[in-house]
């Protein structure tokens, strides 16, 4: 697997399962986010990412989450609101040893409380990991 330079940028949109024309909302943006990941997603969907204030139905939520960002359950509940029935939430967290690192157990505990199911975890860049969450009903009715 090649994860060097620009070769990996388009691949991250594939890893996240983002299709052209998808509606993607970004939550938790801050100065530390991976701009290459954001650019790859925007290029794939052909538009800018929606921010927290958007009130459209979204296919995917990219949630940048750090250790000191508050209550993950509350944030996930807010993220579910605009999510399409078969939508996906990607919780993007700093990798081990990075500032803001989140223990995987913190995510594992929050997910079922928010009524979601975890399906996979991947590396989405040099500093960030992603955890894919779906509503349990859409996990059972994969299309």
N, C-alpha and C positions, 0 to 999 in steps of 0.2 A: 504494500500500500504506500503510495506516494503522498506525502503531506507537505510538499515543498512549495513555497511561493504561490504564484497565481494558479498553478495546476490544481491546488486543493480548493480554490474559491468556489468554482462552479459545483464541485463535488459536495460542498456543504449543503447546498440547496437540495441536492439529491438525497443526502443522508437524512435531512429533515423531512423528506417526503413532500416538498413544496412543488406544486405544479404551476405552470403558466396560468395567469389570471386568478390565482387564489387571492383571497382577501386575508391579509395578515396584520394583526395588531401587535404592537410592541409595548410592553409594560416594564417599568423599572429601569428605563434608560438612565445612564449616568456617563461620566467622562471615561470610565474604565471599560465600556463595552467593546466588543470586537467589531470594528468598522468594516473589516473585510467580509465578515459573515453578513452584516447588514446589507452591504453592497451586493453580495451574491444573491440574497433573497430578493432585494428590490429589482435586480436585473431579471431574475426568473419570473417574478409576478408582473413585471412591466409597469409598476407604479411604486409610489412611496409607501412605507409602512404607516399604518394608522396609529395614532397615539392614544393615550388613556381616555381622552375626551370623546373619541369616536362613538357613535351610537348605531353603527351598522352591524349586521350579522357577520361574524368572521369565521373563516375556515381554520385558521391557526393563530394561536397566541404565543408569542415569544416573550417569556417572562424572565428577565434578568434578575437573579436573586442572590443576595449576599447575606452573610451571617447576621448582620445587624439591621436588616431591612424590616424587622417587625414580625408580625404573625403570618406565617405562610398559609395557614388554613383560611384566614380571612381574605388574603390576597387571591388564593385559588378560587374561593367562592365568588369573588368579584369578577375573576377572569372567566368563569363559567357562564355568567350572564349573557354576553353577546355571542357565545360560541354556537355554531351550527350543530345540529344533532349528531353529525358524524365528525365533528371538529376535534382538533388536537391541541393540547397545551404542551409546549416545550419549556421546562424549567431549566434555565441556563445558569449554572453556578461556577464560580472560580474553582479551578483544579486544586488538588492537594498542594499545600505549601504556598498558595497564592493568598493575597490579602482578601478577606471576606469569605474564605473557604467555608462551605456548609457540609456538615456531617451527613452522609447518605441516610443515616437513621432518622435525621430530622425530616427529610423528605418522605421517607417510608412511613413515618408516623402521621404526617399531615395529609397524605394522599387519600386514605380511606375515610378519614374524618370529613374531608371535603366532598366525598361521594365520587371519587375518581379511582382509576386503576392505572398502575404503572406497567408499561409494556416493554420499555427498553431504555438503556443508557448508552450514550456514545460520546466520543470526543468530537467537539465542534470547532476546535482551534487550539492554538498553543496554550491558551490560558483558561479555556472554558470547556465544561462538560455539559451535556444535555440529557435530561430525563424526560421521556415521552409519556404523557398522561392522556388518558381517554376516559370518557364516561363508560362505566361498565356495560351499559346496554349496547354501545357502538362496538365494544370489543367482541361481543357475542355475535353481532350481526355484520361481520366484515363483508364488504362488497367485493 
